[in-house]
C-alpha cells in the first residue's frame, strides 16, 4: 500500500507542473519499452543496462520499431 501512496503523491506533484504529459501508445508500437520493463523486473536489475549500452536483442528491437514507424513520418 505504501507504494500506491508514493505513486499517488508523485502524480499529485506532477499536477503542479505543466512540463509533463501522458500519452497512450498501443502495445504493439511500444514493444521495446515493454521488453525493457519485463527484462528489468524478471531479472531483478537494479541499474539501467540500457544506459550502459543494452543488449543485442534491444538494439535489434529498436531498429525494427524505427523501420516500422519511419514510413509514417
Secondary structure as UniProt FT lines:
FT   HELIX           2..15
FT   HELIX           27..29
FT   HELIX           31..42
FT   TURN            43..44
FT   TURN            49..53
FT   HELIX           56..70
FT   TURN            71..72
//
